[in-house]
Amino acid sequence: MGQDRRHGLRLRFVALAVGILSIWQLRAADIPQEYLEVVRKAEAEGLALYEAELKGSAEEDKAVAEAKGRISTFCDFPYLPVRLTENGQDVLFLLAQAHHDTDMVVGRHFRIADTDVQPSTRSCLVLSLGTPQHRPVAVVVTHLLSATPTLFHVYLSLKHKIGIDVGTSAGNWAVERGSVTFLQAREPVPH
């Protein structure tokens, strides 16, 4: 390879690296300050949940049975138990599993820490992801339980390798490859 060509490739690599760094800085600056910490936490926990699921589900033991007994709002999906440790505390997740490989269950999943049971959504929702030949680039959902996307959105985006555009009370967000990006603030409703 000639000297000029290697130099050109190096310059393109440096430009790409600077561009990626600039996009990351812009993305971080665009997230409203009051949401920055909760978004970073959702990204970290969503990735941890995805990696824990890849390692295998938790055993169906007494703790899982007790946790399931406290929940009366299961959807009509099989649930996969996955355990994580958060700040030294054992946390159980019950992840709804789609009946078909071409579907994604957006809700309802559960996070159980001690006696605190948190559902991921208010309703049961499954979305078709099409076929491998006709798959959407992203899906669009609304989220009513918080102003930001949650760890479940990050987890689902990683699991299904798809972007999820999330509309919340704060505005529109994009979740893709483990990262959350703030797209646009919600406009006030005219009276």
PASEBA-1860 file (N, C-alpha, C; in nm, 3 decimals):
! residues 191
1> MGQDRRHG> 0.085/-0.116/0.000/0.000/0.000/0.000/0.090/0.123/0.000 ~ 0.058/0.218/-0.082/0.141/0.337/-0.094/0.129/0.428/0.027 ~ 0.232/0.511/0.043/0.237/0.604/0.156/0.117/0.699/0.154 ~ 0.081/0.752/0.037/-0.031/0.845/0.027/-0.163/0.778/0.066 ~ -0.182/0.655/0.023/-0.307/0.584/0.054/-0.317/0.557/0.204 ~ -0.209/0.515/0.268/-0.210/0.491/0.414/-0.240/0.620/0.488 ~ -0.180/0.731/0.442/-0.203/0.860/0.505/-0.351/0.899/0.491 ~ -0.409/0.873/0.373/-0.550/0.903/0.349/-0.641/0.821/0.439
9> LRLRFVAL> -0.607/0.693/0.456/-0.687/0.607/0.544/-0.678/0.654/0.689 ~ -0.557/0.694/0.732/-0.539/0.745/0.868/-0.624/0.871/0.889 ~ -0.623/0.961/0.791/-0.700/1.084/0.804/-0.849/1.053/0.812 ~ -0.897/0.957/0.731/-1.038/0.920/0.737/-1.073/0.861/0.873 ~ -0.983/0.777/0.928/-1.007/0.718/1.058/-1.014/0.825/1.166 ~ -0.919/0.921/1.162/-0.918/1.029/1.261/-1.044/1.113/1.247 ~ -1.086/1.144/1.124/-1.208/1.222/1.102/-1.330/1.146/1.155 ~ -1.333/1.016/1.133/-1.443/0.934/1.183/-1.444/0.935/1.335
17> AVGILSIW> -1.328/0.917/1.396/-1.319/0.916/1.542/-1.360/1.051/1.600 ~ -1.317/1.161/1.541/-1.355/1.293/1.588/-1.505/1.314/1.569 ~ -1.558/1.268/1.457/-1.702/1.279/1.432/-1.783/1.203/1.534 ~ -1.742/1.082/1.567/-1.813/1.002/1.667/-1.806/1.071/1.803 ~ -1.689/1.122/1.840/-1.675/1.192/1.967/-1.765/1.316/1.969 ~ -1.769/1.391/1.859/-1.853/1.510/1.852/-2.000/1.474/1.864 ~ -2.044/1.368/1.798/-2.183/1.324/1.807/-2.215/1.285/1.950 ~ -2.124/1.212/2.017/-2.149/1.172/2.156/-2.162/1.295/2.244
25> QLRAADIP> -2.071/1.395/2.227/-2.078/1.516/2.308/-2.208/1.591/2.280 ~ -2.248/1.599/2.155/-2.372/1.665/2.119/-2.490/1.593/2.181 ~ -2.489/1.459/2.173/-2.597/1.379/2.230/-2.609/1.403/2.379 ~ -2.496/1.401/2.449/-2.498/1.422/2.593/-2.546/1.563/2.627 ~ -2.509/1.660/2.546/-2.550/1.798/2.570/-2.698/1.816/2.543 ~ -2.754/1.738/2.452/-2.894/1.752/2.416/-2.989/1.692/2.518 ~ -2.943/1.599/2.599/-3.029/1.541/2.701/-3.046/1.645/2.811 ~ -3.170/1.682/2.843/-3.191/1.780/2.950/-3.121/1.734/3.079
33> QEYLEVVR> -3.056/1.828/3.144/-2.974/1.798/3.261/-3.049/1.718/3.366 ~ -3.178/1.747/3.386/-3.253/1.678/3.491/-3.275/1.530/3.460 ~ -3.252/1.489/3.335/-3.271/1.349/3.296/-3.141/1.274/3.272 ~ -3.029/1.345/3.273/-2.902/1.284/3.235/-2.866/1.164/3.322 ~ -2.877/1.175/3.453/-2.840/1.066/3.543/-2.931/0.944/3.525 ~ -3.063/0.967/3.515/-3.156/0.855/3.500/-3.138/0.786/3.365 ~ -3.103/0.862/3.261/-3.078/0.802/3.130/-2.952/0.716/3.133 ~ -2.845/0.766/3.194/-2.720/0.688/3.204/-2.745/0.559/3.282
41> KAEAEGLA> -2.825/0.568/3.388/-2.856/0.451/3.469/-2.936/0.349/3.387 ~ -3.034/0.397/3.309/-3.113/0.308/3.224/-3.024/0.238/3.121 ~ -2.928/0.312/3.063/-2.837/0.251/2.966/-2.753/0.141/3.032 ~ -2.698/0.168/3.148/-2.614/0.069/3.218/-2.696/-0.052/3.262 ~ -2.813/-0.029/3.321/-2.895/-0.140/3.369/-2.954/-0.221/3.254 ~ -2.992/-0.154/3.145/-3.045/-0.225/3.028/-2.940/-0.317/2.967 ~ -2.816/-0.268/2.958/-2.706/-0.351/2.908/-2.680/-0.468/3.002 ~ -2.679/-0.442/3.132/-2.656/-0.550/3.230/-2.766/-0.656/3.221
49> LYEAELKG> -2.890/-0.613/3.203/-3.001/-0.708/3.191/-2.987/-0.791/3.064 ~ -2.952/-0.728/2.955/-2.931/-0.799/2.828/-2.820/-0.903/2.843 ~ -2.708/-0.864/2.901/-2.596/-0.957/2.920/-2.633/-1.070/3.015 ~ -2.710/-1.040/3.121/-2.752/-1.145/3.215/-2.844/-1.245/3.146 ~ -2.933/-1.197/3.060/-3.022/-1.289/2.989/-2.942/-1.379/2.894 ~ -2.839/-1.324/2.832/-2.755/-1.405/2.743/-2.686/-1.519/2.819 ~ -2.652/-1.495/2.945/-2.585/-1.597/3.026/-2.680/-1.708/3.069 ~ -2.810/-1.680/3.066/-2.907/-1.783/3.103/-3.002/-1.733/3.208
57> SAEEDKAV> -3.117/-1.794/3.211/-3.220/-1.751/3.305/-3.190/-1.802/3.445 ~ -3.255/-1.739/3.541/-3.243/-1.781/3.681/-3.323/-1.908/3.701 ~ -3.288/-1.981/3.803/-3.363/-2.102/3.835/-3.500/-2.065/3.889 ~ -3.598/-2.147/3.857/-3.733/-2.129/3.912/-3.731/-2.181/4.056 ~ -3.692/-2.096/4.149/-3.683/-2.137/4.289/-3.795/-2.073/4.371 ~ -3.784/-2.086/4.502/-3.886/-2.034/4.593/-3.901/-1.882/4.578 ~ -3.789/-1.811/4.564/-3.794/-1.665/4.552/-3.868/-1.622/4.425 ~ -3.846/-1.693/4.315/-3.916/-1.662/4.190/-4.065/-1.690/4.206
65> AEAKGRIS> -4.098/-1.804/4.268/-4.239/-1.839/4.289/-4.308/-1.736/4.379 ~ -4.239/-1.690/4.484/-4.296/-1.589/4.573/-4.316/-1.457/4.499 ~ -4.220/-1.419/4.419/-4.232/-1.295/4.342/-4.348/-1.303/4.244 ~ -4.361/-1.415/4.175/-4.472/-1.432/4.081/-4.606/-1.428/4.154 ~ -4.609/-1.478/4.278/-4.731/-1.477/4.357/-4.777/-1.337/4.396 ~ -4.686/-1.239/4.397/-4.721/-1.101/4.432/-4.772/-1.022/4.312 ~ -4.768/-1.082/4.194/-4.806/-1.009/4.072/-4.939/-1.062/4.020 ~ -5.033/-0.971/4.002/-5.164/-1.010/3.949/-5.187/-0.957/3.808
73> TFCDFPYL> -5.089/-0.889/3.752/-5.108/-0.824/3.622/-5.019/-0.883/3.512 ~ -4.994/-1.013/3.519/-4.917/-1.077/3.413/-4.992/-1.067/3.280 ~ -4.917/-1.061/3.173/-4.975/-1.069/3.039/-4.975/-1.216/2.997 ~ -5.035/-1.244/2.885/-5.045/-1.382/2.837/-4.918/-1.421/2.759 ~ -4.804/-1.415/2.828/-4.676/-1.455/2.771/-4.603/-1.543/2.872 ~ -4.516/-1.629/2.825/-4.428/-1.696/2.922/-4.329/-1.593/2.977 ~ -4.290/-1.609/3.102/-4.197/-1.516/3.166/-4.066/-1.585/3.201 ~ -3.957/-1.520/3.165/-3.822/-1.570/3.190/-3.765/-1.496/3.311
81> PVRLTENG> -3.729/-1.568/3.418/-3.667/-1.500/3.533/-3.518/-1.477/3.509 ~ -3.473/-1.355/3.538/-3.331/-1.319/3.525/-3.293/-1.241/3.651 ~ -3.179/-1.276/3.711/-3.133/-1.209/3.832/-3.015/-1.118/3.801 ~ -3.016/-1.002/3.868/-2.904/-0.909/3.864/-2.873/-0.865/4.006 ~ -2.753/-0.817/4.026/-2.719/-0.755/4.153/-2.701/-0.607/4.127 ~ -2.780/-0.525/4.198/-2.772/-0.380/4.185/-2.737/-0.322/4.321 ~ -2.623/-0.256/4.330/-2.577/-0.196/4.456/-2.580/-0.297/4.571 ~ -2.535/-0.419/4.542/-2.528/-0.524/4.643/-2.661/-0.591/4.674
89> QDVLFLLA> -2.768/-0.553/4.606/-2.900/-0.610/4.630/-2.940/-0.701/4.514 ~ -2.995/-0.818/4.548/-3.044/-0.911/4.446/-3.175/-0.858/4.389 ~ -3.180/-0.843/4.256/-3.300/-0.794/4.188/-3.342/-0.899/4.087 ~ -3.470/-0.931/4.088/-3.525/-1.030/3.997/-3.604/-0.958/3.888 ~ -3.581/-0.999/3.766/-3.658/-0.949/3.653/-3.738/-1.065/3.596 ~ -3.862/-1.040/3.564/-3.946/-1.137/3.493/-3.971/-1.076/3.356 ~ -3.910/-1.137/3.255/-3.912/-1.083/3.119/-4.011/-1.160/3.034 ~ -4.111/-1.091/2.985/-4.212/-1.154/2.899/-4.147/-1.195/2.767
97> QAHHDTDM> -4.179/-1.315/2.724/-4.120/-1.371/2.602/-4.228/-1.383/2.494 ~ -4.194/-1.341/2.375/-4.289/-1.347/2.263/-4.317/-1.491/2.225 ~ -4.435/-1.514/2.170/-4.472/-1.647/2.123/-4.405/-1.679/1.989 ~ -4.363/-1.575/1.913/-4.301/-1.594/1.782/-4.170/-1.516/1.775 ~ -4.071/-1.570/1.704/-3.941/-1.505/1.690/-3.950/-1.370/1.620 ~ -4.055/-1.347/1.545/-4.068/-1.222/1.470/-4.142/-1.114/1.549 ~ -4.168/-1.138/1.677/-4.238/-1.042/1.762/-4.148/-0.992/1.874 ~ -4.179/-0.874/1.924/-4.110/-0.815/2.038/-4.215/-0.777/2.142
105> VVGRHFRI> -4.199/-0.828/2.263/-4.289/-0.791/2.372/-4.235/-0.662/2.434 ~ -4.309/-0.555/2.416/-4.271/-0.427/2.475/-4.316/-0.423/2.621 ~ -4.431/-0.480/2.647/-4.480/-0.479/2.783/-4.584/-0.588/2.804 ~ -4.574/-0.642/2.914/-4.530/-0.593/3.042/-4.426/-0.688/3.100 ~ -4.311/-0.629/3.137/-4.204/-0.699/3.208/-4.207/-0.648/3.353 ~ -4.135/-0.716/3.441/-4.136/-0.675/3.582/-3.995/-0.672/3.640 ~ -3.973/-0.575/3.730/-3.850/-0.565/3.811/-3.895/-0.578/3.955 ~ -3.836/-0.676/4.027/-3.874/-0.703/4.165/-3.751/-0.692/4.254
113> ADTDVQPS> -3.755/-0.596/4.347/-3.648/-0.579/4.446/-3.713/-0.584/4.583 ~ -3.681/-0.686/4.661/-3.748/-0.711/4.790/-3.898/-0.721/4.764 ~ -3.977/-0.632/4.824/-4.122/-0.638/4.806/-4.171/-0.537/4.701 ~ -4.079/-0.460/4.643/-4.115/-0.359/4.543/-4.125/-0.423/4.405 ~ -4.244/-0.419/4.346/-4.267/-0.476/4.212/-4.296/-0.360/4.117 ~ -4.212/-0.345/4.015/-4.230/-0.238/3.917/-4.257/-0.298/3.779 ~ -4.376/-0.269/3.722/-4.402/-0.313/3.585/-4.334/-0.220/3.485 ~ -4.302/-0.271/3.368/-4.238/-0.188/3.266/-4.336/-0.099/3.193
121> TRSCLVLS> -4.461/-0.140/3.187/-4.565/-0.065/3.115/-4.698/-0.081/3.186 ~ -4.796/-0.002/3.142/-4.931/-0.015/3.197/-5.009/-0.126/3.127 ~ -4.969/-0.160/3.006/-5.047/-0.257/2.928/-4.957/-0.364/2.867 ~ -5.023/-0.467/2.817/-4.955/-0.573/2.745/-4.942/-0.529/2.599 ~ -4.822/-0.535/2.545/-4.801/-0.490/2.408/-4.696/-0.576/2.340 ~ -4.734/-0.632/2.227/-4.640/-0.707/2.145/-4.642/-0.644/2.005 ~ -4.524/-0.624/1.948/-4.511/-0.565/1.815/-4.449/-0.665/1.720 ~ -4.500/-0.669/1.598/-4.440/-0.753/1.496/-4.316/-0.684/1.440
129> LGTPQHRP> -4.210/-0.759/1.426/-4.086/-0.705/1.368/-4.072/-0.745/1.221 ~ -4.180/-0.795/1.163/-4.177/-0.831/1.022/-4.097/-0.958/0.999 ~ -4.042/-0.968/0.881/-3.960/-1.083/0.843/-3.816/-1.036/0.827 ~ -3.721/-1.127/0.823/-3.582/-1.083/0.801/-3.566/-0.999/0.673 ~ -3.648/-1.026/0.572/-3.638/-0.951/0.447/-3.711/-0.817/0.455 ~ -3.809/-0.805/0.541/-3.891/-0.684/0.553/-3.901/-0.642/0.700 ~ -3.790/-0.604/0.756/-3.783/-0.568/0.897/-3.773/-0.416/0.908 ~ -3.848/-0.355/1.002/-3.838/-0.210/1.018/-3.702/-0.171/1.077
137> VAVVVTHL> -3.662/-0.048/1.053/-3.539/0.005/1.111/-3.560/0.035/1.259 ~ -3.682/0.077/1.291/-3.716/0.110/1.429/-3.866/0.091/1.450 ~ -3.904/0.081/1.576/-4.045/0.078/1.612/-4.071/0.201/1.698 ~ -4.197/0.241/1.705/-4.235/0.361/1.779/-4.333/0.321/1.889 ~ -4.305/0.366/2.012/-4.393/0.338/2.126/-4.407/0.466/2.208 ~ -4.512/0.471/2.287/-4.524/0.576/2.388/-4.499/0.511/2.524 ~ -4.449/0.591/2.616/-4.420/0.540/2.750/-4.479/0.638/2.851 ~ -4.571/0.589/2.933/-4.646/0.675/3.024/-4.596/0.673/3.169
145> LSATPTLF> -4.504/0.583/3.202/-4.464/0.566/3.341/-4.346/0.652/3.384 ~ -4.274/0.712/3.289/-4.164/0.801/3.324/-4.139/0.898/3.209 ~ -4.062/1.001/3.237/-4.033/1.103/3.136/-3.922/1.061/3.041 ~ -3.856/0.950/3.072/-3.745/0.902/2.988/-3.765/0.755/2.954 ~ -3.697/0.708/2.851/-3.696/0.563/2.826/-3.633/0.492/2.946 ~ -3.667/0.366/2.962/-3.621/0.289/3.077/-3.519/0.183/3.037 ~ -3.470/0.114/3.137/-3.379/0.002/3.113/-3.443/-0.102/3.024 ~ -3.574/-0.116/3.029/-3.642/-0.215/2.946/-3.634/-0.177/2.797
153> HVYLSLKH> -3.643/-0.049/2.767/-3.628/-0.006/2.627/-3.487/-0.037/2.577 ~ -3.387/-0.009/2.660/-3.248/-0.037/2.623/-3.229/-0.187/2.603 ~ -3.277/-0.266/2.698/-3.269/-0.412/2.689/-3.334/-0.464/2.560 ~ -3.456/-0.418/2.531/-3.527/-0.466/2.412/-3.457/-0.427/2.282 ~ -3.402/-0.307/2.279/-3.329/-0.263/2.160/-3.206/-0.351/2.136 ~ -3.135/-0.384/2.243/-3.018/-0.471/2.231/-3.060/-0.613/2.193 ~ -3.161/-0.665/2.258/-3.206/-0.803/2.234/-3.253/-0.823/2.090 ~ -3.330/-0.728/2.040/-3.390/-0.744/1.907/-3.312/-0.673/1.796
161> KIGIDVGT> -3.202/-0.606/1.837/-3.116/-0.536/1.740/-3.199/-0.443/1.650 ~ -3.277/-0.357/1.718/-3.365/-0.264/1.648/-3.372/-0.134/1.728 ~ -3.393/-0.025/1.657/-3.414/0.103/1.722/-3.555/0.112/1.777 ~ -3.568/0.180/1.890/-3.700/0.203/1.949/-3.713/0.354/1.972 ~ -3.807/0.416/1.903/-3.837/0.557/1.926/-3.945/0.562/2.034 ~ -3.916/0.637/2.141/-4.002/0.640/2.258/-4.056/0.781/2.280 ~ -4.187/0.794/2.282/-4.250/0.922/2.314/-4.289/0.924/2.460 ~ -4.244/1.026/2.534/-4.275/1.039/2.676/-4.332/1.179/2.702
169> SAGNWAVE> -4.365/1.207/2.826/-4.415/1.339/2.862/-4.310/1.447/2.839 ~ -4.182/1.411/2.842/-4.075/1.509/2.821/-4.047/1.536/2.674 ~ -4.075/1.437/2.588/-4.046/1.454/2.446/-4.022/1.322/2.378 ~ -3.951/1.330/2.266/-3.922/1.211/2.186/-3.776/1.170/2.204 ~ -3.758/1.039/2.216/-3.627/0.980/2.241/-3.601/0.869/2.141 ~ -3.474/0.838/2.116/-3.437/0.723/2.034/-3.349/0.633/2.120 ~ -3.377/0.503/2.115/-3.297/0.404/2.187/-3.242/0.310/2.081 ~ -3.109/0.299/2.075/-3.047/0.213/1.975/-2.909/0.172/2.021
177> RGSVTFLQ> -2.881/0.042/2.008/-2.749/-0.015/2.042/-2.704/0.021/2.183 ~ -2.797/0.022/2.277/-2.761/0.048/2.416/-2.752/0.194/2.454 ~ -2.781/0.285/2.361/-2.773/0.428/2.390/-2.908/0.496/2.375 ~ -2.929/0.595/2.460/-3.052/0.674/2.456/-3.017/0.814/2.408 ~ -3.090/0.863/2.309/-3.069/0.996/2.254/-3.198/1.076/2.267 ~ -3.185/1.201/2.311/-3.300/1.290/2.319/-3.318/1.356/2.182 ~ -3.435/1.342/2.124/-3.459/1.394/1.990/-3.525/1.531/1.991 ~ -3.630/1.545/2.072/-3.707/1.669/2.068/-3.792/1.681/2.192
185> AREPVPH> -3.799/1.803/2.248/-3.884/1.828/2.364/-4.030/1.829/2.322 ~ -4.117/1.789/2.413/-4.260/1.790/2.388/-4.309/1.935/2.393 ~ -4.382/1.974/2.293/-4.439/2.108/2.289/-4.557/2.116/2.386 ~ -4.574/2.229/2.454/-4.690/2.243/2.542/-4.819/2.236/2.459 ~ -4.921/2.180/2.519/-5.050/2.168/2.451/-5.119/2.304/2.454 ~ -5.159/2.358/2.337/-5.226/2.489/2.338/-5.364/2.477/2.403 ~ -5.405/2.583/2.470/-5.535/2.584/2.539/-5.641/2.646/2.453
END
